[in-house]
Structures are given as structure tokens and as C-alpha cells.
Amino acid sequence: MGLFSFIKDAGKKIFGIDKPNTKEIGTKDEREENSKAARKLEQTIEDLNLKAENLKIHIENDMAVVSGKALDQATREKIILVIGNSEGISQVDDRLDVENTEPEAVFHTVERGDTLSKISKEHYGDPNRYPVIFEANKPMLQDPDKIYPGQVLRIPPLDDVR
């Protein structure tokens, strides 16, 4: 559990949230849009078959608060990434519990010129371990060649290949 930072508009290409740029923070319209965006994210998480009991997302300004109970650490991390890699979200306050604890992954923010092989070499010392990173980020990633700057990926410990 904790607070995770993301690049606010990096996720537009994948999970864009239809949030208007309102100047008056806390207006009724903004609260309604935040509520719609939270429901859209909850539906996206369900559509990706990421299981969490009593999943609730609350968005205020550019922060999302997520609570509930994930089956395992990998699912918890993927839920955080789905939310954080969304347009308009710069922080995720993780309040998820985990049913089955296991080692935590490291999060890596993609930079210009990164490839999964390059990231694999940086984290594992072996560029050929990139399929581990690709598999760890499914179903959010559908192609190992389609990552973009600002996207945050989970880099699991080598003994955790989910």
C-alpha cells in the first residue's frame, strides 16, 4: 500500500478518461466527470479480468484512491497500473488489501528509446528476459513492441513470472 506517481497525461493512448479541463476544482460538473471516470476505470479493470473484491475507485483532481481486496500481489499491481496509466491521473493512493501475499514488483517508467529488451537488460542483466516483463504486464500490453514514453510497467522478481 502507498502512493504511486505517474505522468498525468501519458496514458491517453490506452485508457483515456473523458475528463474536461475545468478551471474550478470541485465543481458539481467536475465531481460528476470524476465519478464517470472512476466507473469507467472499474469497468476496464473488470473487462481485463483483474479480480478484486469490493473494488472502489474515487477520483479527486488528478489523484485516484483505490480500495478493495485483490487476489494476489500481481493483480494489485496491475490494477494500480491500469489506473495510473490513464489520462488525467498523476497519483494512485493504493489502499488495496492482498489475499495472497508475495514479493512486490518494481515499477519502471518508460523513457524515449526504451524497448522491453533494454528494460530487461537494465533490471535483469539479460535482454532476452523481456518476455517476463511482457507477460507481467498482460492484459494491459498486447504487443511487446508497443510501449510508449511515460507508461509505467511492472518488473516482477525473476522467480515471479506471472
N, C-alpha and C positions, 0 to 999 in steps of 0.2 A: 504494500500500500504506500501511496505517496503522491507527489505532484510531479507530473511529467510535462516537459515543454516541447512544443512543436513549432514549425514555421506556419504562421497563421493561414496563408493562402496557398500553401504548397499542394494541398490535396484536391484542388479544384478539378483536376483531370479525372479523378476516380469517383469520389463520393460527394461532389459539390452540394452544399447546403444552400437552399434558396433564401439567404438572409439579405435583406436590403441594408444599405448603408444609411442608417438613421443617425441623425446628429443628437437627438435627445435620447440618452440612455435611460432605460427603464420605462419607456412609454408603453401604453397598452399594446400598440402595434408590434413593438419590438418583443414584448413578452409572448405575444401570440406566435410570432415568427420563430422565436426560440423554442417554444413548445412544439411547433410543427417540425422543426429541425431535429429535436430530440426524438420525436416519434419516428421520423424518417431513419435516424440512426439505429434506433431499436429494431425497426423492421429490417434494415440492412444486415444487422448482426444476426437476426433470426434467419434471413434468407441465406446467409453464409454458413448456416448450420453450426453456429458457435453457441453452445448451450450454457445458459446461466439462469439459475432460479431467481425469480423476483427482480429481474434486470430493470433498473430505473436509471434514466439519464435526465439530468437537469442542466440546462444551458443558461448562463447569465453572462452577457457581454461576449467575450471570446474564451470563456472557461466552461468546460463540461465537467460535471460531477457525476460519476458512475458508481452505482451500488448494486448489490445482489451477491449471488454466490456462484462462482464458476466451478466447473467440474475439476479442472486442474490448472496448473501454472501457465501452460502453453495457451489454453483458452483465454485465461485472464489477460495475458499479454497481447493476444490477437485482438481482443475486444478494445483494449486501450489504443492499439494502433489503428483500428478501424475508425475510432472516434477522433484521435489526434491527427490522422492523415486526411481530415475533412476540411474543406474550405471554411474559414471563419473561426476555427478552433486553434488557439495557441497554447492552451494548457488543459490537461486532464487531471482532475483530482480523483485518484483511484481509491475507492472505498469498497472494492470487491473483496469478498472472502473467497478462499480456495478450499474446496472439499479435500482434494488430494495434493498435499504439498510436494514440491520437487524443486530442484535448483532453478534459479532465475536466469533468464537470458539477458544479454547485453543489448541495448538499443543502439543502432547506428544510423546517423543522418546521412543520406546520400548526398554527395557533392558532385559538381560538374566533372565529368570524366570517369566517374566510378562505374564499375561493372561488378557483377556478382563475383567474378573470379578475382578481381582486385580486392574486393572487400574480404573475400575468403582468405586470400594471402595475408592481408593485414591482421585478421583476427585468429586464423588457424595456422598460418605459416605455409599454407598449401592452396594454390589457386584452384586445384581440382576438387576441392571440397565445396565448391559453390552450390551443388545440388542440395546440400544440407540446409543452406540459407534459403534457397528457393522453396524447399518443402516446408520449412519452418514458417514461411510467410504465405502459404496457401491457406485459404482460398483467395486472399486479397491479391496476390500475384498470380497471374495466369500465364505469364511468359517471362522466362529468366532474362530476356533482353529488354524488357520494358520496365525500367526503373527510371526515376527522374530526380533531379536535384531538389532537396528539401524533404523528400519522402523518408520516413523513418521505418527501418526494418528491424526485425528481431534476429539476433545472432545467438542461437542456443549453444549451451555447452556441448562439446562433441559427443558426450555419452547420451545426450537427449536429442534424438533425431526425428521428433515429431514435428 
